[in-house]
């Protein structure tokens, strides 16, 4: 897979880990990351801060059961080919609007994403960018740029983009519980199910997300559900998602679809567009049909007290 080139944010940060080395980029084989980065290996715990950022991960790294890895605002992590971040404990990746946390690929290579399995407690991602994951469909099946299996996760104000996996290009939830609010899922790709998300046997709230330009080679351009349980989907924008079969927005491939409660979503009608500022800026214009079109209940009001605007920039957490 040829991965598009992006402008990569660079920061500086500190890490408390089992093994670390400072390496000057001048000594590296690839000059596209400029300056000094910190190489991290082995089992991680403690805190990654901006002092020694950016970080370079050459191979799989893990947070063990009972351990917690905290990643502070502004930290950037670059993963080399076939590297994966495995969370058996807890990850708290809490960025800020002005200082997002970046999980990205080393130039001209690809990585295998973030896997949370049997997590010790609630993992959180806030103001993060997760991009450039590529999981080839050969051998062992992988799931999602972020995979959450038998775990709990809270994902807010994040951008998941340009990821390719067999199931759930951006996010995969299996036997888990998750809150997914105010995120952008853009230009993700699934080989089988769910261009943006694949959800199986999970309790999930999907609120005020912009799910745009995702693709599945089989079913569910945006989201695929298999054996849904308690599911809430509201105030989201579904636009320009595609798949070769099934519903291009929300497809239930097995199980009871009545367990999915949908309301106040923009579902990509043919006659109109959501009114984004541009193809890259998914804020709404003043004339957008999605303004004041979300759930009118006060608990969903925008940060300025007006009725909920559909999409990632609406609702109480939409000021980003």
NORQUI-V371553 format. One line per field, one symbol per residue. phi: phi as a letter, one per 40 degrees, with the letter a starting at -180 (. if undefined). burial: # if it has 24 or more other ideal C-beta (glycine too) atoms within 12 Angstrom, else .. Layout:
phi=???
burial=???
This chain:
phi=.ccccbcbcbbbabbbacaaacbccccccbccccgbbbcbagcbagbbbccbccbbbcadbbbcdgcbbbbcdgcbbbbcdgcabbbbbabbbbcbdcbccbbaccdgbabbgbbbbfccaccbbafbbbagcbbccagccbbgdbbbbfababbbfbbbafbbacbgdcabbbfbbabbbfbbbbfcabcbbgdcabbbfbcabbbfbbbbgbabcbbgdbbbbbfcbcbbbagcbbafcaacbgccbbbbcahccccccbafccbgcccabcgccacbbccccccccccfbcdccdcbdcdcgcddcchcbbgdbcca
burial=..#....##########..#..#.........#..#####..###.####.#######.####...###############.#############...#########.############..#############......########################################################################################.#############..########......#.#.#####.....###.....###...########....###....############.#
